[in-house]
Amino acid sequence: MGKTWSYSAGERGNRVRVFERTVGGRLYIAIADPTRPGRYLRRSLGHRDRPEAMCEADEASAALRRQGDRLRRRRITWAELFALYARHHVPRLSARGRRTAEVRLEMWARFLGGRNDPSRLTRREWDAFIDARLGGTLDARGRERRSRVPMRPGTVCSELAFLRAVCRWGRDWRTASGRTLLKRDPTRGLAMPPDKNPRRPVADLGRLAATRAVAPQVRTRFFWGAYPRGRPSYLLEILDIVAGTGRRIGAVRQLRYEDLRMAGTPEQPFGAIRWPAQTDKTGREMIVPVTPTVRAALDRIMADRPGVGRAYLFPGIRDPAKPVSAKTVDDWLRLAERRAGLEPLDGGLWHPYRRMWATRRKHLPLPDLARAGGWASQQTLQACYLHDDAETTLRVVLADEDETPEHVDVGTEVDTA
């Protein structure tokens, strides 16, 4: 049996190959994909004429070369940059990240103009966006508002940081010909609006105790099987794990039975939890010991709904093959806070408990604190999670009180005349 036939035309980046998969069989063509280096687009030619296939390969390669020359002569537009970013990078994000990215790409395309050149971004456009968003005349999709809804500086900073991330991606991304989409980051050197009063509320033990007291009263209907069943929600166990581990609510929601380490050891006297990289924001996996309160919550879960393997500790309301949704646990916590007579915290729901966990342990070594709570950066931990509190402030003020000389009367004015 002879070898299959093939023919290639063009240089790297413009290469086109025609070939047969079986000897004497139908011919196929593979064309280099200019947007995905090293990948090819393949289709059948619908015939077996080799000379005709060679002509088609030469013509396709020449067309690719002409297209590459046009790309090298002109600059990319915002619309093209955003389209490539949406195609190649957005699918790598989480579900929530994809939704956020899609909205922000639409907003920036509308505000900057899809046909404009990214390299010509100016401080005037940058500042105009900041003023429009802070002033409330521009909505989250780049449309003008009839009534003003001012945004906080933190929100505007995150939108500007998104544009900067897209530009840096375009600066580093290379086509099959080795050309980068952008020669430089046009947002470099442009300042973010300062936020002198960021909203980072911290929960306290009183709020935790009040919420835990009413958490068993929060019931829900589970649609497992033929008929819905009413039963207590998972709120109490989720709250204990969040407050006892300092982990993000997304990581807690997606815990599986295989992540539990129930056996005690000298290093893990009450067991441990494996926090998988797939559900961790920083993408790191680690095994961390748990507290007696968290162990008690895990024991209640095992007694109520024992499971093994990849089953979720907190299965979905309608589909136990999925974890309970973020909206559902948010609604449970809001309901519990209302029943406890608590005012909502401005700027946070679950994250204030993460800040409480970190703040109550701020006297401990930062490397261990960051590892136990799942922070990749100690700088982020210090800047955003370790907050001042009245008790620690008083200890700081009175730190040298024992060193005050006994003969000095601090309550008497000294006559220097």
Buried (B, 14 or more C-beta within 10 A) or exposed (E): EEEEBBBBBBEEBBBBBBBBEEEEEEBBBBBBEBEEBEEBEEEEBEEEEBEEBBEBBBEBBBBBBEEBEEBEEEBBBBBBBBBBBBEEBBEEEEEEEBEBBEBBBBBBBBBBEBEBBBEEBEEEBBEEBBEBBBEEBBBBEBEEEEEEEEBBBBBBBBBBEBBBBBBBBBBEBEBBBEBEBBEEBBBEEBEBBEEEEEEBBBBBEEBBEBBBEBBEBBEBEBEEEEEEEEEBBBBBBBBBBBBBBBBBBBBBBBBBBEBBBBEEEEEBEBBBBBBBEEBBEBEEEBEBBBBEBBBBBBEEBBEEBEBEEEBBBBBBBEEBEEBBBBEBBEBBBBBBBEBBEBEEBEEBBBBBBBBBBBBBBBEEEBEEBBBBBBBBEBEEBBEBBBBEBEEBEEEEEEEEEEEEEEEEEEEEEEEEE
